[in-house]
Amino acid sequence: MEEIKRAIEVADEIPVRYVVQHMGLPGDEYDLEKFDAALTSLEHLRIFAKERGTEILLENIPNELSTPERLTTFINYAHLSGQKVCFDTGHAHMGAGVAQGFETLKNRIASTHVHDNRRSKDDHFMPFDGTLDWDQAVTAFRSVDGQFPILFELRQYGPEATGLPRLGEVMKKFEAMR
């Protein structure tokens, strides 16, 4: 927790709206005791973040604690009615799928991490470079009233792989989808 608090302290110097927090590690199995430990940590970190004018978002990640369904269960279990999430497309694609994950979390989404993969590992590819159904994902995103930030979370595999011109092409494809 001390390491996370040091990261949150950036908000003392730079305005930071959200801090994205993973619950558990990739591959972690579900255990109610881990929910309790996460709640204890989260309660402390939420207060620390709030004092700095920022909010902690929980992210769906590929483990049994942080699937969209388990995040919803955790939030309800812990009576965290105002808890928001960061919806990660690539992580959802590795699980039950983007459409199902988005539907489960859509009323809690405050931000996103957008990237692609081939379902077997967390590649963080540029959209359309993996197997994610982007027509379905964009349709889901547009089904929500209001807006949330779209943050592209991409791995760098050379300038041609994730450069701004390439990102511009992706954004044009997204805009063309109806």
Secondary structure, DSSP 4 states (H G I P E B T S, - for coil): -HHHHHHHGGGGTS--SEEEEE-S-TTPPP-HHHHHHHHHHHHHHHHHHHTTT-EEEEE--SSSSSSHHHHHHHHHHTT-TT--EEEEHHHHHHTT-HHHHHHHHTTTEEEEEE-B--SSS---BPTTSSS--HHHHHHHHHTSSS---EEE----SSHHHH-HHHHHHHHHHHHH--
